[in-house]
Amino acid sequence: MIDLQLQDWWSRQRLTQLSYPNLSLSGASVSLRVILEPFKNVGAIWYSKIYGEYQDNVLLLACSPDLEGLSDRVRCLEQSPIQKLCRENFSKHFTEYLLTDAVAYELEIRFEGKDFLVVDQERLGNRVVHQIYIHDNCFFKPVEDDLLSKIIGCVLEQHSFYLGQEIDWSEISARLTDHLLTSSKIEIQSDPKRQHVWIPQLEEKSILSDPFFKKLSARAQWLLKADKPVLERKKPLPEGFASI
């Protein structure tokens, strides 16, 4: 289970949305704590910045430690963005410096209000291994294909936290990864009181049974019951749900 350490409208609804257009993973109600789980102890040097009028924009750039240049490595005097958003025990897995004006200039990044502009995306891609951009608890920016399944697995562990129990998501994680690679989006919603998870985009549903998943056809929801799994239908999401 992963405690997302986030309180917003989406998390109160136990609701997550992911989309993967043009090799860029984006989503809502997936906190930085969840996103960064696959990046622990990878040996990268992280440059981070919180900015914007309401200080609700975060940019993190991961660079190889042997990257030449970017010599302006300034530690945060107070809490760093990762420390602030992910707490001390988790942030110790990351080497983090401020994304100063000097580093941004070297990477040809320009900040304009709540937005930032990359002057040369190809050049940036040659120097930056990973990019994470967060606005108002929604995240954006490209991920490599091999990271997609890892992040989906972490998102499902977030839903284990919602449900209050450990769940073997391995089969479901693989199916969700395949779905995102070929389709536009997925939504995942958990109901801890009734102990079920609903994923409307999966045409073939599975329910948890012991010792294996019993496959059922129909656009329905999963119900994860400790005693007896039950398959039910649920009302469709309200209009406007897909908007980030």
C-alpha positions, 0 to 999 in steps of 0.5 A, spaced: 500 500 500 502 507 498 499 512 502 498 518 497 499 523 502 494 528 498 487 531 500 483 533 494 476 532 491 479 526 487 482 523 493 476 524 497 472 520 491 477 515 491 478 516 484 484 516 479 484 518 472 490 516 467 491 518 460 497 516 455 497 521 449 503 521 444 507 517 449 506 522 455 503 520 461 498 524 465 493 524 470 489 526 476 489 525 483 496 521 483 500 525 488 508 526 487 509 521 493 506 515 488 509 518 482 516 518 485 516 511 488 519 507 481 524 513 481 527 511 488 535 510 489 535 510 481 542 514 482 539 521 478 540 528 480 534 531 481 532 539 480 526 541 483 522 548 483 515 550 486 512 556 482 506 560 480 502 565 483 499 560 488 505 556 488 501 550 486 506 548 480 512 543 481 517 542 476 522 536 477 528 534 472 532 528 473 539 528 470 544 523 470 549 524 475 555 524 470 552 529 466 557 535 464 555 542 466 549 544 470 554 545 476 550 550 480 548 545 485 544 549 490 541 545 496 534 548 499 535 552 505 528 549 508 524 544 505 525 542 498 519 540 494 520 533 494 521 533 502 515 538 502 510 534 498 513 527 500 515 527 507 522 526 510 523 519 510 521 518 503 525 524 500 532 521 503 532 516 497 533 522 492 539 527 491 535 534 490 537 541 488 534 547 487 532 548 479 535 555 480 535 560 474 542 558 472 540 551 471 534 553 468 538 558 463 543 552 461 537 547 460 533 553 456 527 553 460 523 559 461 518 560 466 512 565 465 507 566 470 504 559 471 507 556 465 514 554 463 517 554 456 522 549 453 526 552 448 529 546 445 525 540 447 530 535 443 536 538 447 533 538 453 531 530 452 539 529 451 540 532 458 534 530 462 532 523 463 525 524 466 521 530 467 515 531 472 510 537 472 505 537 477 499 543 477 494 543 482 495 535 483 494 533 476 501 531 473 503 531 466 510 530 462 513 524 458 515 517 461 518 511 458 514 505 456 518 501 461 516 506 466 508 506 465 507 499 468 511 501 474 507 507 475 500 504 474 502 498 479 504 504 484 497 507 482 494 501 484 497 500 490 494 507 492 487 504 491 490 498 496 491 504 501 484 506 499 481 499 501 485 498 507 488 491 504 493 488 500 491 486 493 495 482 488 494 487 482 499 483 477 494 481 472 490 487 472 496 492 472 498 488 466 491 489 462 491 496 464 498 498 461 496 494 455 489 498 455 493 505 456 498 503 450 492 502 445 486 507 448 486 514 451 484 513 458 482 509 464 479 511 470 479 507 477 475 508 483 475 505 490 469 504 495 472 502 501 466 501 505 463 496 500 470 494 498 470 494 491 474 497 485 470 500 479 474 500 472 469 502 467 474 502 461 475 494 461 470 490 457 472 484 461 471 484 468 475 480 473 473 479 481 477 477 486 476 470 488 481 465 492 485 462 489 485 466 482 481 471 478 475 468 475 473 472 469 467 475 467 464 478 461 460 485 461 461 492 462 461 492 470 465 493 476 470 489 480 467 487 487 473 485 492 470 482 498 474 478 503 468 473 504 464 472 497 465 476 491 459 479 488 459 483 481 454 489 480 453 494 475 454 502 477 451 508 475 455 512 469 460 517 471 457 524 471 458 529 465 465 532 465 468 527 469 474 526 464 476 533 464 483 535 468 
